[in-house]
Amino acid sequence: MKPPVSASPPPSLVAYELESGTVLFIHDLQRVSRLPVLSAAEHDVLVLLLDGHDTRGISDARGTSPRTTANQVASIFKKLGVGSRAELAAKVLTTHRR
């Protein structure tokens, strides 16, 4: 995962250039009302989840154990009230709709 790109998205979005070269705009969860704040580590995991990485891929990319990654994924799911990666993507990518 590369750091946020310098494109100028709307203030509630953060742009990430994925390994595939695709630029992904996701909601800055700290700026979107009615959503819990994720830790910096959870936010990094979220971006990798949205890029399609599995638990092993995320742990390899971040240099953490698969167990730590699984715990962070579970924490993200709990904070955002979702039960699957697909549901997570749908919620994060459509949060701006009220």
Wavefront OBJ file of the C-alpha trace (Angstrom):
o trace
v 0.000 0.000 0.000
v 1.372 3.377 -0.936
v 0.733 6.448 1.210
v -2.209 8.678 0.352
v -1.831 10.238 -3.100
v -1.706 13.967 -3.592
v -4.948 14.198 -5.577
v -7.442 16.647 -4.122
v -10.485 14.605 -3.118
v -13.399 16.171 -1.258
v -12.485 16.880 2.384
v -14.279 13.793 3.710
v -12.347 11.416 1.421
v -8.800 10.116 1.467
v -7.179 8.910 -1.760
v -4.955 5.807 -1.773
v -3.063 4.407 -4.713
v -3.394 0.647 -4.543
v -0.738 -1.815 -5.660
v -2.737 -2.337 -8.850
v -2.303 1.351 -9.691
v -5.977 2.086 -9.040
v -6.697 5.168 -6.957
v -9.234 4.376 -4.257
v -11.114 7.160 -2.530
v -12.440 6.126 0.859
v -14.117 8.056 3.580
v -11.903 9.481 6.277
v -13.712 7.673 9.077
v -12.543 10.250 11.581
v -14.404 12.951 9.648
v -17.610 11.104 8.823
v -20.203 11.482 11.531
v -21.940 8.507 13.122
v -19.014 6.129 12.567
v -16.553 5.063 15.260
v -12.980 6.231 14.941
v -10.529 3.577 13.829
v -6.972 3.471 15.096
v -4.195 4.234 12.612
v -3.375 0.515 12.415
v -7.036 -0.375 11.807
v -7.239 2.249 9.080
v -4.190 0.729 7.363
v -5.780 -2.723 7.612
v -9.036 -1.328 6.215
v -7.281 0.027 3.127
v -5.601 -3.325 2.521
v -8.926 -5.128 3.011
v -10.515 -2.862 0.417
v -7.602 -3.661 -1.910
v -8.595 -7.328 -1.694
v -5.818 -8.642 0.541
v -6.480 -11.644 2.748
v -5.343 -11.841 6.365
v -1.952 -13.336 5.458
v -1.357 -10.698 2.781
v -2.222 -7.896 5.190
v 0.051 -9.280 7.899
v 2.902 -9.673 5.399
v 2.419 -6.135 4.070
v 2.335 -4.661 7.565
v 4.970 -6.856 9.176
v 2.575 -8.131 11.831
v 1.455 -11.605 12.787
v -1.658 -13.079 11.171
v -3.186 -13.238 14.668
v -2.702 -9.491 15.180
v -4.211 -8.827 11.766
v -7.185 -11.086 12.473
v -7.775 -9.243 15.751
v -7.642 -5.885 13.952
v -10.080 -7.107 11.293
v -12.439 -8.316 14.026
v -12.165 -4.940 15.774
v -12.973 -3.103 12.527
v -15.975 -5.353 11.937
v -17.229 -4.748 15.481
v -16.720 -0.972 15.369
v -18.478 -0.670 12.026
v -21.181 -3.226 12.769
v -20.492 -5.515 9.831
v -20.104 -9.275 9.506
v -18.199 -9.733 6.255
v -15.604 -8.089 4.055
v -18.224 -7.415 1.390
v -20.490 -5.731 3.923
v -17.507 -3.739 5.190
v -16.682 -2.473 1.690
v -20.294 -1.541 1.040
v -20.539 0.369 4.316
v -17.255 2.247 3.974
v -17.722 3.113 0.326
v -21.302 4.329 0.788
v -21.023 6.082 4.143
v -21.457 9.503 2.595
v -25.066 8.651 1.705
v -27.287 9.534 4.632
l 1 2 3 4 5 6 7 8 9 10 11 12 13 14 15 16 17 18 19 20 21 22 23 24 25 26 27 28 29 30 31 32 33 34 35 36 37 38 39 40 41 42 43 44 45 46 47 48 49 50 51 52 53 54 55 56 57 58 59 60 61 62 63 64 65 66 67 68 69 70 71 72 73 74 75 76 77 78 79 80 81 82 83 84 85 86 87 88 89 90 91 92 93 94 95 96 97 98
